[in-house]
Amino acid sequence: MNITVFGAAGTAGRRIVAEALSRGHRVTAVVRDPARAAELPAGAHVATGDAADPDSVARLAAGQDLVISATRPAPGREPELAAVTRSLLTGLHATGVRLLLVGGAAGLVVPGTGGATVVDAPGFPAALRPIALACNDQLDACRTSTRDVDWAYLSPAALLEPGERTGRYRLGADDLIVDAEGVSALSMEDLAVVLLDEAERPKHHRTRFTAAY
């Protein structure tokens, strides 16, 4: 497959690029700052672009099979996340190019709480609330879009950190996946596995899905 990755130099983006390359896909790794090209895995075609610019999105998606967005705004600029998502949907409108988005866990329902979401559960860190709410707005931008785009939104586990690639995970829809101890976790390496598995064997169309151990 020909895959374009926005946010390719980020913590999750680099792992997504590496996983795609390891599977033999041709990857265009998009960065806004060319100086960050050195951070990308060898073998990727590096391109400069901006997911917030629909024309840039359209240009970098031309001839591709899939676009993956792993962009994250800087602290204090969280509302930009929904705007970037709308730009991606506009740029991909009527192209036939599929869109996979790395979202957040904030809107997932916590088991046993009577419907409380992650962001509203007791003990949710106040410092993370702005990006959590921005991720909810990101998903809403997808759900309310009238653009003709086959998108899928991955809400990862509540605890998402760099770690080991195990290749194992469980899939869900709108409920937070937890283990026997009530922990919801996934490594960023396995997040990349989830995305590339979905890319190669699509199961989710114009909907949110989640994954955790």
C-alpha positions as CSV (number, residue, x, y, z in Angstrom):
1,M,0.0,0.0,0.0
2,N,0.9,3.6,-0.4
3,I,0.5,5.3,2.9
4,T,0.8,9.0,4.0
5,V,1.4,9.6,7.7
6,F,0.8,13.1,9.1
7,G,2.5,13.8,12.4
8,A,5.1,11.3,11.4
9,A,7.9,12.7,13.6
10,G,5.8,12.4,16.8
11,T,6.0,9.7,19.4
12,A,3.2,7.7,17.9
13,G,3.9,8.7,14.3
14,R,7.4,7.4,14.2
15,R,6.2,4.0,15.4
16,I,3.4,4.0,12.9
17,V,5.9,4.7,10.1
18,A,8.3,2.0,11.3
19,E,5.5,-0.6,11.5
20,A,4.2,0.3,8.0
21,L,7.7,0.0,6.6
22,S,8.3,-3.3,8.3
23,R,5.3,-4.7,6.5
24,G,6.6,-3.6,3.1
25,H,4.3,-0.6,2.6
26,R,5.5,2.6,0.8
27,V,5.3,5.4,3.3
28,T,5.3,9.2,2.9
29,A,6.2,10.6,6.2
30,V,4.9,14.2,6.5
31,V,6.5,16.8,8.8
32,R,5.9,20.5,9.0
33,D,9.5,21.2,10.0
34,P,12.1,19.7,7.6
35,A,14.6,19.7,10.4
36,R,12.7,16.8,12.0
37,A,13.3,14.5,9.0
38,A,16.3,13.1,10.8
39,E,14.0,11.7,13.5
40,L,12.1,9.5,11.0
41,P,12.8,5.8,10.3
42,A,15.0,5.0,7.3
43,G,13.1,4.0,4.2
44,A,10.3,6.5,4.5
45,H,9.9,9.2,1.8
46,V,9.9,12.5,3.7
47,A,7.6,15.3,2.7
48,T,6.9,18.7,4.1
49,G,3.2,19.5,4.6
50,D,0.5,20.6,7.0
51,A,-2.5,18.6,7.9
52,A,-4.2,21.9,8.8
53,D,-4.1,22.9,5.1
54,P,-6.7,21.0,2.9
55,D,-4.7,21.7,-0.2
56,S,-1.6,20.3,1.4
57,V,-3.6,17.2,2.5
58,A,-4.9,16.7,-1.1
59,R,-1.5,17.1,-2.6
60,L,0.1,14.6,-0.2
61,A,-2.7,12.1,-0.6
62,A,-2.7,12.0,-4.4
63,G,-2.0,8.5,-5.6
64,Q,-2.1,7.1,-2.0
65,D,-4.3,4.3,-0.6
66,L,-4.5,5.5,2.9
67,V,-3.8,8.6,5.1
68,I,-3.0,8.1,8.8
69,S,-3.1,11.1,11.1
70,A,-1.2,11.0,14.3
71,T,-1.0,14.8,14.8
72,R,-1.2,16.4,18.3
73,P,-1.3,20.1,19.0
74,A,1.1,21.8,21.4
75,P,-0.1,22.5,24.9
76,G,-2.4,25.5,24.9
77,R,-3.5,24.9,21.3
78,E,-5.7,21.9,21.9
79,P,-8.7,23.3,19.9
80,E,-6.6,23.0,16.7
81,L,-7.1,19.3,16.8
82,A,-10.7,19.4,15.6
83,A,-9.8,22.0,13.0
84,V,-7.0,19.8,11.6
85,T,-9.4,16.9,11.4
86,R,-11.9,19.0,9.4
87,S,-9.0,20.0,7.1
88,L,-8.1,16.3,6.6
89,L,-11.7,15.4,5.7
90,T,-11.9,18.4,3.3
91,G,-8.6,17.5,1.6
92,L,-9.6,13.9,1.2
93,H,-13.2,14.6,0.1
94,A,-14.1,12.6,-3.0
95,T,-10.6,11.2,-3.5
96,G,-11.4,7.7,-2.4
97,V,-8.4,7.7,0.0
98,R,-9.2,6.2,3.4
99,L,-8.4,8.1,6.6
100,L,-7.3,6.5,9.9
101,L,-7.1,8.9,12.9
102,V,-5.2,8.4,16.2
103,G,-7.7,9.8,18.7
104,G,-8.0,9.8,22.4
105,A,-9.7,7.6,25.1
106,A,-11.5,10.5,26.8
107,G,-14.9,9.6,25.4
108,L,-14.9,5.9,26.1
109,V,-17.3,4.7,28.7
110,V,-15.7,3.3,31.8
111,P,-17.1,-0.2,32.7
112,G,-19.1,-0.3,35.9
113,T,-19.7,3.4,36.2
114,G,-23.2,3.7,34.8
115,G,-22.1,5.4,31.7
116,A,-19.3,7.8,32.9
117,T,-16.7,8.5,30.3
118,V,-13.0,8.5,31.0
119,V,-12.6,12.3,31.1
120,D,-15.5,12.6,33.6
121,A,-14.5,9.7,35.8
122,P,-13.2,10.6,39.3
123,G,-9.5,11.2,39.5
124,F,-9.0,12.2,35.9
125,P,-6.0,14.5,35.8
126,A,-7.0,18.2,35.4
127,A,-3.8,18.8,33.3
128,L,-5.0,16.4,30.7
129,R,-8.5,17.7,30.4
130,P,-7.9,20.2,27.6
131,I,-6.4,17.6,25.2
132,A,-9.0,15.0,26.3
133,L,-11.9,17.4,25.4
134,A,-10.1,18.3,22.2
135,C,-10.0,14.6,21.3
136,N,-13.8,14.4,21.9
137,D,-14.2,17.4,19.6
138,Q,-12.0,15.6,17.0
139,L,-14.3,12.6,17.0
140,D,-17.3,14.9,16.8
141,A,-15.8,16.6,13.7
142,C,-15.7,13.2,12.0
143,R,-19.2,12.1,13.0
144,T,-20.8,15.4,11.9
145,S,-18.8,15.7,8.7
146,T,-20.7,15.6,5.4
147,R,-17.5,14.9,3.4
148,D,-17.3,11.7,1.4
149,V,-14.4,10.1,3.3
150,D,-14.1,6.5,4.6
151,W,-12.7,7.4,8.1
152,A,-12.0,5.4,11.2
153,Y,-11.1,6.8,14.6
154,L,-9.0,4.8,17.0
155,S,-9.4,5.5,20.6
156,P,-6.5,3.9,22.3
157,A,-6.3,2.5,25.9
158,A,-6.3,5.0,28.8
159,L,-2.6,4.3,29.4
160,L,-0.7,4.7,26.1
161,E,3.1,4.7,26.5
162,P,6.2,3.6,24.6
163,G,7.0,0.0,25.3
164,E,7.1,-3.4,23.7
165,R,5.6,-4.6,20.5
166,T,3.7,-7.8,21.4
167,G,1.3,-7.9,18.4
168,R,-1.6,-8.8,20.7
169,Y,-4.6,-6.7,21.6
170,R,-8.3,-6.7,22.1
171,L,-10.7,-4.6,20.0
172,G,-13.8,-2.8,21.2
173,A,-16.2,0.0,20.2
174,D,-17.3,2.7,22.7
175,D,-16.4,1.1,26.1
176,L,-12.9,1.3,27.7
177,I,-11.2,-2.1,27.6
178,V,-9.7,-3.1,30.9
179,D,-7.8,-6.1,32.2
180,A,-8.6,-8.3,35.2
181,E,-7.1,-5.6,37.5
182,G,-9.1,-2.8,35.9
183,V,-6.2,-1.4,34.0
184,S,-6.5,-0.1,30.4
185,A,-3.2,-0.1,28.7
186,L,-1.5,-0.4,25.3
187,S,2.0,0.3,24.1
188,M,2.6,2.8,21.3
189,E,4.3,0.0,19.4
190,D,1.1,-2.1,19.5
191,L,-1.0,1.0,18.7
192,A,0.9,1.0,15.4
193,V,0.1,-2.7,15.0
194,V,-3.6,-2.0,15.5
195,L,-3.6,0.7,12.9
196,L,-1.7,-1.3,10.3
197,D,-3.9,-4.3,10.9
198,E,-6.9,-2.1,10.3
199,A,-5.2,-0.7,7.2
200,E,-4.6,-4.1,5.7
201,R,-7.9,-5.7,6.8
202,P,-10.5,-2.9,7.2
203,K,-13.2,-3.6,9.8
204,H,-14.3,-0.1,10.8
205,H,-15.9,2.4,8.5
206,R,-17.0,5.9,9.6
207,T,-16.9,4.9,13.2
208,R,-14.8,4.8,16.4
209,F,-13.1,1.7,17.7
210,T,-10.7,1.1,20.6
211,A,-7.9,-1.3,21.4
212,A,-6.1,-2.4,24.6
213,Y,-4.6,-5.5,26.1
